[in-house]
Amino acid sequence: MSNSSHLELTKVGIDFPTPKGPFTALQNVDLKIQKGEFISLIGHSGCGKSTVLNIVAGLYQATTGGVLLNNKEVNEPGPERAVVFQNHSLLPWLSAYKNVELAVKQTQKGRSKQEMKEWVEHNLELVHMTHAADKLPSEISGGMKQRVGIARALAMEPKVLLMDEPFGALDALTRAHLQDSVMEIHAELGNTVIMITHDVDEAVLLSDRIVMMTNGPAATIGEILHVDLPRPRNRIACADDPKYNHYRAEVLKFLYEKQRKVESVEEHRAKKKTSNEEKSSNVA
């Protein structure tokens, strides 16, 4: 890997306006990602994971700091960053093929009709969905819809694939199959992936590094865990691997022990502050 980062977040912070004044959702998020890395963001609800993803996608503007992709500032959405959402967000009146084709037409304007057709078919093949190319979203399962959503994102040939809990709404078996598909695709394409997840096993199985977020408000990166497991990874073999279980325990420890301690300290400070304010008002 080269020293220059493919994607770089520097001192990223964001405030949202509220009736009581600005709410600081994120602060001082620093992260350097190399080309081809698979990064997972994990943390409790409300810790700003999706906010980080939306800033990288160009959907939100950081209040402080910024994002560079290949040394160019990210300040708006662009085809070099494709997003896969938890709900597939397919257009219901278009077939699986047409949903992917629409993304290709918008981003691959230099291709001939035949090249476009082959490219759409290639991306449906990557996610094992060629058999359902002519079906509408209402005619296929949730897992299949999500496969088409991934194919549509990949068809844009993004430099960075952003995935916001892409398997969150799926049953365990479908989820496992899709995780395997994503690992195969990542191995074949070598694309850079940032994925949000709540699932510790999913994070360890798929990632090169796991970025653990502190609780909001003013959330930031608490710890980064390097997952040094050889690829390709097999979930059954991993289940008995001491290194896999060590990484899993480290993430759980951060989420459920370290964050709880921080919360307890903050609650204690808040109570003390309230108590002092009450004493002051009584004296007054």
N, C-alpha and C positions, 0 to 999 in steps of 0.2 A: 504493500500500500504506500502511496506517495504521502509526503508530508503535508501537501496542500489539501485542505478539506474540500470535499465535493459540495457539502451543505454545511453552513455554519450559522448558528444562532449565537448572537453576542449581546449580553446584558438585556435580554428581551423582557419587557414588562408591559402590562396593559391595564388601563383603568377604564371602568364603565361608569357612565353618569347615572346617579340615582337621586331621588328627591332630597336625600340627606347629604349629598356630595359624592365625590368620586369613590367608587369601590375598586380597590386594587386586587385584581384576580391573580395576576402573575407578577413576579419581580425577579430580576437578575438570573434569567435562564440562559446558561451558557452551555452549548453543546456543539461538538464538531463531529460530523458524520462522514465517513469515507465512502467512496463509490462502491456499490455492491454490498454494503452492510445491511443487515436486517436488525432494526432497532425496535424494541417494544417500549411503550410508555405505560407504566402501571401506577396505580394509586387509588385512594378512596374516592368516592363520588364527590364532585365539587372541587377536585384538586387542580383543575385547569388543563387536563390532558387534551380535551377536545379544543380548548382555546389555543394551545400550542400548535395543534394540527391545522387549525383554521388560519393561524398567522403564517405558517409555512405554505399553506394553500393560496395565500393572498386574499382570503375572504375577510380577515380582520387586519387592521393596521396596528402594529405595536405602538404604544405610547412612548416607550423608551427602548433604545437598542434597535436591532434589526436583524434581518436574515439575508445571507448571501448564498446563491446557488451558482456554482462555477464562477465565483467572483462578481456576479451581477446581483444587484439588490432586488429582492422580492418585494413588490408593493402592490401587486394585483394578481388575479388568477391567470394561469397560463397553461397551455397544453403539455408543457414539460413536467407538470405536477398534476397527476390524476388522482381523484379521490374515490374510494369505495366506501359507501356509507353502510350503517347497520341495516337500514331498510334499503333494499336494492335500488330504489328510485328509477325503475324502468318505466318507459312510456307504455301505458296499458294497451294502447291501440296499435302498437307495433309488435311484430313478431320478434323472437330472440335475434334472428339474423338482422332484421331492420334496425333494432336498437343498437347493435354493434356497428352496423353500416353507417348510421347517423354520426357516430363519433369519428369514424374513418373519414367521412365526407368533410367534416369540419376541420380535421387536422392533417389529412394526407392529400391535400389538393393536387399535388403533382402526379399522382398515380392515374393510370388508365383505368377504364371500367373493369377490365379483366384482372388487372393487378389488385384493384380494390376488392373484387369478389374473392380472389385468392387469399388476400390478407384477412378479410372478415372470417372466412372459413378456417384459416390457420389459427386465429385466436379463439374461435369456438372449439376447435380441436384441442387446444392447450388446456381448456377447462372441461374437456369430455362432454361437449354439448352439441355436437354436429347432428345427432339424432333428433334433437328437438328444435332445430333451426327455424322451422316454420310455425312453431307454436307461439301463441300469445302468452304473456305473463300469467293470465288467469288460468291457463291450461297446464301449468307446470308447478312443481313443489317449491317451497321456500328455499331449499338448498340449491335447486336448479336456477332459480331467479338470481341467487347470489353469485352463482357461477357465471351467469350471463353478465352481471354487473362487473365482475372481475375481468371478463373477456373484453368488455367495452372499455374499461380503463386501460388494459394492456394494449389494445388496438391503437391507442393514441401514442404509443411508444414513449411513455413518459420517462424522464430521467429519474423522477422520484415517484414511487407509488405510495399514496397515503391511505391507510385503512383505519376507519373509525369503528372499532368493535365489529368487524365484518362477519363474525360468526355468532354474535351475541344472541340472536333470536332463533337459533337453530337447535334441534335436538342433538344429544351427545354423539350419536353415530354419524349423522350428517356432518356435524362439526369436525369430527375426526377425519372423515374423508376429504373435506375441504382444506383442512390444515395440511394434509398430505399433498393435495394438489398444489397448494401455495408453495410448499417446500420444493416440489418438482419444478415448478415454474421459475422459482428463484434460482435454483441450481442451473436451469437451462439458460435463462436470460441474464443472470447476474445483475438484476436491477436493484436499485437502492429502495428499501422499504422502511416506512415508519408506520407501526401499527399500535393502536390503542387497544388495551385489553384489561379486563378485570380478572382474567383467569391465569393463575400462577403457573400451572402446568403448560398452558399454551405459550406463555412468555418464554419459559425455559426451553421448551421443545423447538420453537421457531427461531429464537433470537441469537445474534452474535453478542449483543449487549442489551441489558434491561435497565431502563432509566426509571428510577423510582422517585415519584413526586411527593413532596410534603403536602400536608393538608392545607386547604385554603382557609381564609383569604390570604393574599400575598404568597401564593404557593410558589415553590421553586424546586430545583432538582435536589433531592436529599442524598441519594447515593446512585452510583452507576456500577452494575455488576457485569463483568465480562464472562460470557458463557463459553468455556473452552471445551466443547464437545465436538468430536469429529463429525463431518457430514459425509454421506447422507445419514440422517438420524431416523431411528426406528423407535416408535413410542413404546413397544413392548420391551425391547432391549434396554431402553432408557429407564424404564420403571425399576429395573434391578441394578442400575448403575449408581455406585456411591457418589460419584461427582454430580450426577443429575440431581440426586436427592439432597446433596449439600447445597446446590444452587437454589433449589426449591425452598429449603429451610431458611436460607439467607433472605429471600424475598418475603417469606411469611414473617420472619423476625422483624424486618423493617416495617411491614404494614401493620402488624398487630402488637408488637412490643414497643419499638422505638417511637412510632407515631402516637401510641397511647400515652407514653411517658411525657412527650411534648405537650399533648392535650392536657394532661393532669397539671403540669407546671403552669400552662397558660390559664387554666381554670382557677388555680390557686392565686395567681397574680390578679386575675379579674375580680375574684372575691375580695382579696385584700384591698384592691383599689376602691371597690364599692364600699367596703367597710370604712376605709379612711375618709371617703367622701361623705358618708353618713355622719361620722364623728364630727367632721368639719362643720356640716350644716347644723348639727345639734348645738355645737359650741356657739355658732353664729346666732 
